[in-house]
Amino acid sequence: MNNNFSKLKDLVMSLEADFEKFYDKNNAAAGTRVRKGMQDLKNMAQDIRKEVQDMKNSSTEKK
């Protein structure tokens, strides 16, 4: 498995406690951390998409 997938899973799992604090206990600071984590997740997803597209395009060019 790719290291990016592990990083993605780790990021999602690291947000679990803050999601619970925000949604269950209405902790505003946890909401800020959730928003930051979601932005990091968005950026990571975009980077992975670009990497996959680049790999796909380079393998197509070789054939």
LUMNU-922464 format. One record per residue: residue in three letters; chain; y, z, x of N, C-alpha, C, CB in turn. Coordinates in Angstrom, 1 decimal. Last residue first. Glycine has a CB too. Layout:
BEGIN
<site code="ALA" unit="A" n_y="Y" n_z="Z" n_x="X" ca_y="Y" ca_z="Z" ca_x="X" c_y="Y" c_z="Z" c_x="X" cb_y="Y" cb_z="Z" cb_x="X"/>
...
This chain:
BEGIN
<site code="LYS" unit="A" n_y="3.4" n_z="-23.2" n_x="3.6" ca_y="2.3" ca_z="-24.0" ca_x="3.0" c_y="2.7" c_z="-25.4" c_x="3.0" cb_y="2.0" cb_z="-23.5" cb_x="1.7"/>
<site code="LYS" unit="A" n_y="5.7" n_z="-21.9" n_x="4.4" ca_y="4.7" ca_z="-22.2" ca_x="5.4" c_y="3.6" c_z="-23.1" c_x="4.9" cb_y="4.1" cb_z="-20.9" cb_x="5.8"/>
<site code="GLU" unit="A" n_y="7.2" n_z="-21.5" n_x="2.0" ca_y="7.7" ca_z="-22.5" ca_x="3.0" c_y="6.6" c_z="-22.9" c_x="4.0" cb_y="8.9" cb_z="-22.0" cb_x="3.7"/>
<site code="THR" unit="A" n_y="5.8" n_z="-19.4" n_x="0.8" ca_y="5.8" ca_z="-20.7" ca_x="0.2" c_y="6.2" c_z="-21.8" c_x="1.2" cb_y="6.8" cb_z="-20.7" cb_x="-1.0"/>
<site code="SER" unit="A" n_y="6.5" n_z="-17.4" n_x="2.5" ca_y="5.1" ca_z="-17.8" ca_x="2.4" c_y="4.9" c_z="-19.1" c_x="1.8" cb_y="4.2" cb_z="-16.7" cb_x="1.7"/>
<site code="SER" unit="A" n_y="9.2" n_z="-17.1" n_x="2.0" ca_y="8.8" ca_z="-17.5" ca_x="3.4" c_y="7.3" c_z="-17.9" c_x="3.3" cb_y="9.0" cb_z="-16.4" cb_x="4.4"/>
<site code="ASN" unit="A" n_y="9.3" n_z="-16.4" n_x="-0.7" ca_y="9.8" ca_z="-17.7" ca_x="-0.3" c_y="9.4" c_z="-18.1" c_x="1.1" cb_y="11.4" cb_z="-17.6" cb_x="-0.3"/>
<site code="LYS" unit="A" n_y="8.0" n_z="-13.9" n_x="-0.5" ca_y="7.4" ca_z="-15.0" ca_x="-1.4" c_y="8.0" c_z="-16.3" c_x="-0.9" cb_y="7.8" cb_z="-14.7" cb_x="-2.9"/>
<site code="MET" unit="A" n_y="9.8" n_z="-12.5" n_x="1.1" ca_y="8.4" ca_z="-12.7" ca_x="1.5" c_y="7.8" c_z="-13.9" c_x="0.8" cb_y="7.6" cb_z="-11.4" cb_x="1.4"/>
<site code="ASP" unit="A" n_y="12.1" n_z="-12.6" n_x="-0.6" ca_y="12.1" ca_z="-13.2" ca_x="0.7" c_y="10.7" c_z="-13.5" c_x="1.3" cb_y="12.9" cb_z="-12.3" cb_x="1.7"/>
<site code="GLN" unit="A" n_y="11.1" n_z="-11.1" n_x="-2.8" ca_y="11.5" ca_z="-12.5" ca_x="-3.0" c_y="11.5" c_z="-13.3" c_x="-1.6" cb_y="12.9" cb_z="-12.6" cb_x="-3.6"/>
<site code="VAL" unit="A" n_y="10.7" n_z="-8.7" n_x="-1.6" ca_y="9.5" ca_z="-9.4" ca_x="-2.2" c_y="9.9" c_z="-10.9" c_x="-2.3" cb_y="9.2" cb_z="-8.8" cb_x="-3.6"/>
<site code="GLU" unit="A" n_y="13.3" n_z="-8.0" n_x="-0.8" ca_y="12.2" ca_z="-8.1" ca_x="0.2" c_y="11.1" c_z="-8.9" c_x="-0.4" cb_y="11.7" cb_z="-6.7" cb_x="0.6"/>
<site code="LYS" unit="A" n_y="14.5" n_z="-7.9" n_x="-3.3" ca_y="15.0" ca_z="-8.9" ca_x="-2.3" c_y="13.9" c_z="-9.1" c_x="-1.3" cb_y="16.3" cb_z="-8.4" cb_x="-1.7"/>
<site code="ARG" unit="A" n_y="13.1" n_z="-5.7" n_x="-4.5" ca_y="13.1" ca_z="-7.0" ca_x="-5.1" c_y="13.5" c_z="-8.1" c_x="-4.1" cb_y="14.1" cb_z="-7.1" cb_x="-6.3"/>
<site code="ILE" unit="A" n_y="13.9" n_z="-3.7" n_x="-2.7" ca_y="12.5" ca_z="-4.1" ca_x="-2.8" c_y="12.4" c_z="-5.5" c_x="-3.4" cb_y="11.7" cb_z="-3.1" cb_x="-3.6"/>
<site code="ASP" unit="A" n_y="16.6" n_z="-3.5" n_x="-3.3" ca_y="16.2" ca_z="-3.9" ca_x="-1.9" c_y="14.8" c_z="-4.3" c_x="-1.9" cb_y="16.4" cb_z="-2.6" cb_x="-1.0"/>
<site code="GLN" unit="A" n_y="16.5" n_z="-2.8" n_x="-6.0" ca_y="17.1" ca_z="-4.0" ca_x="-5.6" c_y="16.7" c_z="-4.5" c_x="-4.2" cb_y="18.7" cb_z="-3.9" cb_x="-5.7"/>
<site code="ALA" unit="A" n_y="15.3" n_z="-0.3" n_x="-5.7" ca_y="14.6" ca_z="-1.3" ca_x="-6.5" c_y="15.2" c_z="-2.7" c_x="-6.1" cb_y="14.8" cb_z="-1.1" cb_x="-8.0"/>
<site code="MET" unit="A" n_y="17.3" n_z="1.1" n_x="-4.4" ca_y="16.0" ca_z="0.9" ca_x="-3.7" c_y="15.3" c_z="-0.2" c_x="-4.4" cb_y="15.2" cb_z="2.2" cb_x="-3.8"/>
<site code="ASN" unit="A" n_y="19.4" n_z="1.1" n_x="-6.3" ca_y="19.6" ca_z="0.4" ca_x="-5.0" c_y="18.3" c_z="0.1" c_x="-4.3" cb_y="20.5" cb_z="1.2" cb_x="-4.1"/>
<site code="LYS" unit="A" n_y="18.1" n_z="2.6" n_x="-8.3" ca_y="18.5" ca_z="1.3" ca_x="-8.6" c_y="18.7" c_z="0.5" c_x="-7.3" cb_y="19.9" cb_z="1.3" cb_x="-9.4"/>
<site code="LEU" unit="A" n_y="17.8" n_z="5.0" n_x="-6.9" ca_y="16.6" ca_z="4.3" ca_x="-7.4" c_y="16.9" c_z="2.8" c_x="-7.7" cb_y="16.0" cb_z="5.0" cb_x="-8.7"/>
<site code="ASP" unit="A" n_y="20.4" n_z="5.8" n_x="-6.6" ca_y="19.6" ca_z="5.5" ca_x="-5.4" c_y="18.4" c_z="4.7" c_x="-5.8" cb_y="19.2" cb_z="6.8" cb_x="-4.7"/>
<site code="GLN" unit="A" n_y="21.0" n_z="6.1" n_x="-9.3" ca_y="21.7" ca_z="5.1" ca_x="-8.5" c_y="21.0" c_z="4.7" c_x="-7.3" cb_y="23.2" cb_z="5.6" cb_x="-8.2"/>
<site code="MET" unit="A" n_y="19.3" n_z="8.3" n_x="-9.8" ca_y="19.1" ca_z="7.0" ca_x="-10.5" c_y="19.8" c_z="5.9" c_x="-9.8" cb_y="19.6" cb_z="7.1" cb_x="-12.0"/>
<site code="GLY" unit="A" n_y="20.5" n_z="10.2" n_x="-8.2" ca_y="19.2" ca_z="9.8" ca_x="-7.9" c_y="18.8" c_z="8.5" c_x="-8.6" cb_y="18.2" cb_z="10.8" cb_x="-8.4"/>
<site code="LYS" unit="A" n_y="23.0" n_z="10.5" n_x="-9.5" ca_y="22.9" ca_z="10.0" ca_x="-8.1" c_y="21.6" c_z="9.5" c_x="-7.8" cb_y="23.3" cb_z="11.2" cb_x="-7.1"/>
<site code="ARG" unit="A" n_y="22.1" n_z="11.5" n_x="-12.0" ca_y="22.8" ca_z="10.2" ca_x="-11.9" c_y="22.8" c_z="9.7" c_x="-10.5" cb_y="24.3" cb_z="10.4" cb_x="-12.4"/>
<site code="VAL" unit="A" n_y="20.9" n_z="13.9" n_x="-11.2" ca_y="20.1" ca_z="12.8" ca_x="-11.8" c_y="20.8" c_z="11.5" c_x="-11.7" cb_y="19.8" cb_z="13.2" cb_x="-13.3"/>
<site code="ARG" unit="A" n_y="23.1" n_z="15.2" n_x="-10.2" ca_y="22.0" ca_z="14.9" ca_x="-9.3" c_y="21.1" c_z="13.8" c_x="-9.8" cb_y="21.2" cb_z="16.1" cb_x="-8.9"/>
<site code="THR" unit="A" n_y="24.4" n_z="15.6" n_x="-12.7" ca_y="25.1" ca_z="14.8" ca_x="-11.6" c_y="24.0" c_z="14.4" c_x="-10.6" cb_y="26.2" cb_z="15.7" cb_x="-10.9"/>
<site code="GLY" unit="A" n_y="22.6" n_z="17.2" n_x="-14.0" ca_y="22.9" ca_z="15.8" ca_x="-14.5" c_y="23.6" c_z="15.0" c_x="-13.4" cb_y="23.8" cb_z="15.9" cb_x="-15.7"/>
<site code="ALA" unit="A" n_y="22.8" n_z="19.5" n_x="-12.5" ca_y="21.6" ca_z="18.7" ca_x="-12.4" c_y="21.8" c_z="17.3" c_x="-13.0" cb_y="20.4" cb_z="19.5" cb_x="-13.3"/>
<site code="ALA" unit="A" n_y="25.3" n_z="20.3" n_x="-13.4" ca_y="25.1" ca_z="19.9" ca_x="-12.0" c_y="23.8" c_z="19.1" c_x="-11.8" cb_y="25.1" cb_z="21.2" cb_x="-11.1"/>
<site code="ALA" unit="A" n_y="24.8" n_z="20.9" n_x="-16.1" ca_y="25.6" ca_z="19.8" ca_x="-15.8" c_y="25.5" c_z="19.3" c_x="-14.3" cb_y="27.1" cb_z="20.1" cb_x="-16.0"/>
<site code="ASN" unit="A" n_y="22.1" n_z="21.8" n_x="-17.8" ca_y="22.7" ca_z="22.1" ca_x="-16.5" c_y="23.5" c_z="20.8" c_x="-16.1" cb_y="21.7" cb_z="22.5" cb_x="-15.5"/>
<site code="ASN" unit="A" n_y="20.5" n_z="22.0" n_x="-20.2" ca_y="21.9" ca_z="21.5" ca_x="-20.2" c_y="22.7" c_z="21.9" c_x="-19.0" cb_y="22.6" cb_z="22.1" cb_x="-21.4"/>
<site code="LYS" unit="A" n_y="17.9" n_z="22.5" n_x="-20.1" ca_y="18.8" ca_z="23.7" ca_x="-20.0" c_y="20.2" c_z="23.3" c_x="-19.9" cb_y="18.4" cb_z="24.4" cb_x="-18.7"/>
<site code="ASP" unit="A" n_y="16.6" n_z="20.1" n_x="-20.6" ca_y="16.1" ca_z="21.3" ca_x="-21.3" c_y="17.1" c_z="22.4" c_x="-21.2" cb_y="14.8" cb_z="21.7" cb_x="-20.6"/>
<site code="TYR" unit="A" n_y="18.1" n_z="18.1" n_x="-19.1" ca_y="17.7" ca_z="17.9" ca_x="-20.5" c_y="17.3" c_z="19.2" c_x="-21.3" cb_y="16.6" cb_z="16.9" cb_x="-20.6"/>
<site code="PHE" unit="A" n_y="18.5" n_z="19.4" n_x="-16.6" ca_y="19.6" ca_z="18.7" ca_x="-17.3" c_y="19.2" c_z="18.7" c_x="-18.8" cb_y="19.9" cb_z="17.4" cb_x="-16.8"/>
<site code="LYS" unit="A" n_y="16.1" n_z="20.4" n_x="-15.8" ca_y="17.2" ca_z="21.3" ca_x="-15.8" c_y="18.3" c_z="20.7" c_x="-16.7" cb_y="17.8" cb_z="21.6" cb_x="-14.4"/>
<site code="GLU" unit="A" n_y="14.5" n_z="18.0" n_x="-15.8" ca_y="14.2" ca_z="19.2" ca_x="-16.7" c_y="15.4" c_z="20.1" c_x="-16.9" cb_y="13.0" cb_z="20.0" cb_x="-16.1"/>
<site code="PHE" unit="A" n_y="15.8" n_z="16.5" n_x="-13.9" ca_y="15.7" ca_z="16.0" ca_x="-15.2" c_y="15.4" c_z="17.2" c_x="-16.2" cb_y="14.6" cb_z="14.9" cb_x="-15.4"/>
<site code="ASP" unit="A" n_y="15.4" n_z="18.2" n_x="-11.6" ca_y="16.7" ca_z="18.0" ca_x="-12.1" c_y="16.7" c_z="17.4" c_x="-13.6" cb_y="17.5" cb_z="17.1" cb_x="-11.2"/>
<site code="ALA" unit="A" n_y="12.6" n_z="17.9" n_x="-11.4" ca_y="13.2" ca_z="19.2" ca_x="-11.7" c_y="14.6" c_z="19.1" c_x="-12.2" cb_y="13.2" cb_z="20.1" cb_x="-10.4"/>
<site code="GLU" unit="A" n_y="12.3" n_z="15.0" n_x="-10.8" ca_y="11.7" ca_z="15.7" ca_x="-12.0" c_y="12.4" c_z="17.0" c_x="-12.3" cb_y="10.2" cb_z="15.9" cb_x="-11.7"/>
<site code="LEU" unit="A" n_y="13.2" n_z="13.8" n_x="-8.5" ca_y="14.2" ca_z="14.0" ca_x="-9.6" c_y="13.6" c_z="14.8" c_x="-10.8" cb_y="14.6" cb_z="12.6" cb_x="-10.1"/>
<site code="SER" unit="A" n_y="11.0" n_z="13.5" n_x="-6.9" ca_y="12.0" ca_z="14.5" ca_x="-6.5" c_y="13.1" c_z="14.7" c_x="-7.6" cb_y="12.7" cb_z="14.0" cb_x="-5.2"/>
<site code="MET" unit="A" n_y="9.7" n_z="11.4" n_x="-8.1" ca_y="9.1" ca_z="12.8" ca_x="-8.3" c_y="10.2" c_z="13.8" c_x="-7.9" cb_y="7.9" cb_z="12.9" cb_x="-7.4"/>
<site code="VAL" unit="A" n_y="11.3" n_z="9.3" n_x="-7.3" ca_y="11.1" ca_z="9.6" ca_x="-8.8" c_y="10.6" c_z="11.0" c_x="-8.9" cb_y="10.2" cb_z="8.6" cb_x="-9.4"/>
<site code="LEU" unit="A" n_y="10.9" n_z="9.4" n_x="-4.5" ca_y="12.3" ca_z="9.6" ca_x="-5.1" c_y="12.2" c_z="9.9" c_x="-6.6" cb_y="13.1" cb_z="8.3" cb_x="-5.0"/>
<site code="ASP" unit="A" n_y="8.2" n_z="8.9" n_x="-4.3" ca_y="8.8" ca_z="10.2" ca_x="-3.8" c_y="10.1" c_z="10.4" c_x="-4.5" cb_y="8.9" cb_z="10.2" cb_x="-2.3"/>
<site code="LYS" unit="A" n_y="8.0" n_z="6.3" n_x="-5.3" ca_y="7.3" ca_z="7.4" ca_x="-6.0" c_y="7.9" c_z="8.7" c_x="-5.6" cb_y="5.8" cb_z="7.4" cb_x="-5.7"/>
<site code="LEU" unit="A" n_y="9.5" n_z="5.0" n_x="-3.3" ca_y="9.9" ca_z="4.9" ca_x="-4.6" c_y="9.3" c_z="6.0" c_x="-5.5" cb_y="9.5" cb_z="3.6" cb_x="-5.2"/>
<site code="LYS" unit="A" n_y="8.0" n_z="5.5" n_x="-1.0" ca_y="9.3" ca_z="6.0" ca_x="-1.1" c_y="9.8" c_z="6.0" c_x="-2.5" cb_y="10.3" cb_z="5.1" cb_x="-0.2"/>
<site code="SER" unit="A" n_y="5.7" n_z="4.1" n_x="-1.7" ca_y="5.6" ca_z="5.5" ca_x="-1.5" c_y="7.0" c_z="6.2" c_x="-1.6" cb_y="5.0" cb_z="5.8" cb_x="-0.1"/>
<site code="PHE" unit="A" n_y="6.7" n_z="1.5" n_x="-1.7" ca_y="6.2" ca_z="2.1" ca_x="-3.0" c_y="6.1" c_z="3.6" c_x="-2.9" cb_y="4.8" cb_z="1.5" cb_x="-3.3"/>
<site code="ASN" unit="A" n_y="7.4" n_z="1.1" n_x="0.9" ca_y="8.4" ca_z="1.2" ca_x="-0.1" c_y="7.9" c_z="1.8" c_x="-1.4" cb_y="8.9" cb_z="-0.3" cb_x="-0.3"/>
<site code="ASN" unit="A" n_y="4.9" n_z="0.9" n_x="2.2" ca_y="5.7" ca_z="2.1" ca_x="2.4" c_y="6.8" c_z="2.3" c_x="1.4" cb_y="6.3" cb_z="2.2" cb_x="3.8"/>
<site code="ASN" unit="A" n_y="2.3" n_z="-0.5" n_x="0.3" ca_y="3.5" ca_z="-0.7" ca_x="1.0" c_y="4.3" c_z="0.7" c_x="1.1" cb_y="4.4" cb_z="-1.7" cb_x="0.4"/>
<site code="MET" unit="A" n_y="-1.2" n_z="0.0" n_x="0.8" ca_y="0.0" ca_z="0.0" ca_x="0.0" c_y="1.2" c_z="0.0" c_x="0.9" cb_y="0.0" cb_z="1.2" cb_x="-0.9"/>
